[in-house]
Amino acid sequence: MKLNKAVSMRVEELLKTKSMTAYQLHVASGIGKSSIGNVINCKYPSVKLRIIHEICQGLDIELSDFFNSPLFDEGDLEP
């Protein structure tokens, strides 16, 4: 799986866990609505760590919690 797809799936998973919408994440994180949509829809070939960090702040989780998922198992990822 491509890394941007793993990030997208993780964001969607965390939004469900937190019972949040992408719009609520936009408000909580300060990230533009279109940027969040682009992450979720895999429009970026790669996602900047700064964006992931801001997503984590909006979700009120640590960066390590974001990457603590089988989606990021090294053997399953493509660049």
DOZA-611541 format. One line per 4 residues: number of its first residue (from 1); for each residue y negated, x negated, z of N, C-alpha, C. Coordinates in Angstrom, 1 decimal, m for minus. Atoms other than C-alpha are relative to their C-alpha. Layout:
NUM	Y/X/Z/Y/X/Z/Y/X/Z  ...
This chain:
1	1.2/m0.8/0.0/0.0/0.0/0.0/m1.2/m0.9/0.0  1.3/0.7/0.1/m3.5/m1.2/m0.8/m0.7/0.1/1.4  0.7/0.0/m1.3/m5.6/m2.1/2.2/m1.1/1.1/0.1  1.0/m1.1/m0.1/m8.4/0.4/1.3/0.7/1.4/0.2
5	m0.8/m1.3/m0.3/m5.7/3.2/1.3/0.4/0.1/1.4  m0.4/0.0/m1.4/m4.5/2.1/4.7/m1.2/0.4/0.9  1.2/m0.4/m0.7/m8.1/2.3/6.0/m0.3/1.4/m0.1  0.3/m1.4/0.3/m8.6/5.7/4.4/0.9/0.9/0.9
9	m1.0/m0.8/m0.8/m5.4/7.0/6.0/m0.2/m0.1/1.5  0.3/0.2/m1.5/m6.3/5.6/9.4/m1.2/0.8/0.4  1.1/m0.8/m0.3/m9.7/7.2/9.3/0.3/1.5/0.1  m0.4/m1.4/0.0/m8.2/10.6/8.4/0.8/0.3/1.3
13	m0.8/m0.1/m1.2/m5.6/10.1/11.2/m0.8/0.1/1.2  0.8/0.0/m1.2/m8.2/9.3/13.8/m0.9/1.2/0.1  0.8/m1.2/0.0/m10.4/12.2/12.7/0.8/1.2/0.5  m0.9/m1.1/m0.5/m7.5/14.6/13.3/0.2/m0.2/1.5
17	m0.3/0.2/m1.4/m6.7/13.0/16.6/m1.2/0.4/0.9  1.2/m0.3/m0.7/m10.3/13.4/17.7/m0.6/1.4/m0.3  0.5/m1.4/0.4/m10.7/16.9/16.2/m1.4/m0.1/m0.6  1.3/0.2/0.6/m13.6/15.6/14.2/0.0/0.2/m1.5
21	0.1/0.0/1.5/m14.8/16.2/10.6/m0.7/m1.3/m0.4  0.7/1.1/0.6/m16.2/13.6/8.3/m1.5/0.1/0.3  1.4/m0.2/m0.2/m19.6/15.1/8.8/m0.3/m0.4/1.5  0.2/0.3/m1.4/m19.3/14.8/12.6/0.0/m1.5/0.2
25	m0.1/1.5/0.0/m18.3/11.1/12.1/m1.3/m0.6/m0.5  1.3/0.4/0.5/m21.4/10.7/10.0/m1.1/0.0/1.0  1.0/m0.1/m1.0/m23.6/12.0/12.7/0.2/m0.9/1.2  m0.3/0.8/m1.1/m21.9/10.1/15.5/m0.1/m1.5/m0.3
29	0.0/1.4/0.4/m21.8/6.8/13.6/m1.2/m0.5/m0.6  1.2/0.4/0.8/m25.0/6.8/11.6/0.4/m0.5/m1.4  m0.4/0.4/1.3/m23.0/6.0/8.5/m0.3/1.1/m1.0  0.3/m1.1/0.9/m24.1/7.9/5.4/1.2/0.8/m0.4
33	m1.1/m0.9/0.4/m22.1/10.9/4.4/0.8/m0.5/m1.2  m0.6/0.4/1.2/m21.4/9.5/1.0/0.9/m1.3/0.3  m0.8/1.2/m0.3/m20.2/6.2/2.5/1.3/0.4/0.7  m1.2/m0.5/m0.6/m17.7/8.0/4.7/0.9/0.6/m1.0
37	m0.8/m0.6/1.0/m16.5/10.0/1.8/0.6/m1.0/m0.9  m0.6/1.0/0.9/m16.1/6.9/m0.3/1.1/m0.8/0.7  m1.1/0.6/m0.7/m14.0/5.3/2.4/1.2/0.9/0.0  m1.1/m1.0/m0.1/m11.8/8.4/2.8/0.6/0.2/m1.4
41	m0.5/m0.2/1.4/m11.5/8.8/m1.0/0.4/m1.3/m0.7  m0.4/1.3/0.6/m10.7/5.1/m1.6/m0.9/m0.4/m1.2  0.9/0.4/1.1/m13.8/4.6/m3.8/m0.4/m1.4/0.0  0.3/1.4/m0.2/m14.4/1.1/m2.4/1.3/m0.8/m0.2
45	m1.2/0.8/0.2/m12.0/m1.6/m3.6/0.4/m0.7/1.4  m0.3/0.5/m1.3/m12.4/m3.0/m0.1/m1.1/0.6/0.9  1.0/m0.6/m1.0/m14.2/m1.8/3.1/m0.5/m1.1/0.9  0.6/1.0/m0.8/m16.6/m4.0/4.9/0.4/0.2/1.5
49	m0.3/m0.1/m1.4/m15.7/m4.8/8.5/m1.1/0.7/0.8  1.1/m0.7/m0.6/m19.2/m3.6/9.5/0.1/1.5/0.0  m0.2/m1.5/0.1/m18.4/m0.1/8.2/1.1/0.4/0.9  m1.1/m0.3/m0.9/m15.1/m0.1/10.1/m0.5/0.0/1.4
53	0.5/0.1/m1.3/m16.9/m1.2/13.2/m0.9/1.2/0.3  0.9/m1.1/m0.2/m19.5/1.6/12.8/0.9/1.3/0.1  m1.0/m1.1/m0.1/m16.6/4.1/12.2/0.6/0.1/1.4  m0.6/0.1/m1.4/m15.0/2.9/15.5/m1.0/0.5/1.0
57	1.0/m0.4/m0.9/m18.3/3.4/17.3/m0.1/1.5/0.0  0.2/m1.4/0.1/m18.6/6.9/16.0/1.2/0.8/0.6  m1.2/m0.6/m0.5/m15.0/7.6/17.0/0.2/m0.3/1.5  0.0/0.4/m1.3/m15.6/6.0/20.4/1.4/m0.7/0.3
61	m1.2/0.8/m0.2/m12.7/3.6/20.0/m0.3/m1.5/m0.2  0.2/1.4/0.2/m12.3/m0.2/20.0/0.5/m0.3/m1.4  m0.4/0.5/1.3/m11.9/m2.1/16.7/1.5/m0.3/0.0  m1.4/0.3/m0.1/m8.5/m3.2/17.9/0.9/1.3/0.0
65	m0.7/m1.3/0.0/m7.5/0.5/18.4/0.2/0.4/m1.5  0.0/m0.4/1.4/m8.4/1.1/14.7/1.2/m0.6/m0.7  m1.0/0.7/0.7/m6.0/m1.6/13.5/1.4/0.1/0.7  m1.2/m0.1/m0.7/m3.3/m0.8/16.0/0.8/1.2/m0.6
69	m0.7/m1.1/0.8/m1.3/1.3/13.5/1.1/m0.7/m0.9  m1.0/0.5/0.9/1.9/0.8/11.5/m0.6/m0.1/m1.5  0.6/0.1/1.4/m0.4/1.3/8.4/m0.4/m1.4/m0.3  0.5/1.3/0.2/m1.6/m2.2/8.9/1.1/m1.1/0.2
73	m1.0/1.0/0.0/1.8/m3.9/9.1/m0.1/m0.9/m1.2  0.3/1.0/1.1/1.3/m7.1/7.1/0.9/0.1/m1.2  m1.0/0.0/1.1/4.5/m6.8/5.1/m0.2/1.2/m1.0  0.2/m1.2/0.8/3.4/m3.4/3.7/m1.3/0.1/m0.7
77	1.3/0.0/0.6/m0.1/m4.3/2.6/m0.2/m0.9/m1.2  0.4/0.7/1.1/m1.5/m5.4/m0.7/m1.5/m0.2/0.1  1.4/0.2/m0.1/m5.0/m6.9/m1.0/m0.8/1.1/m0.7
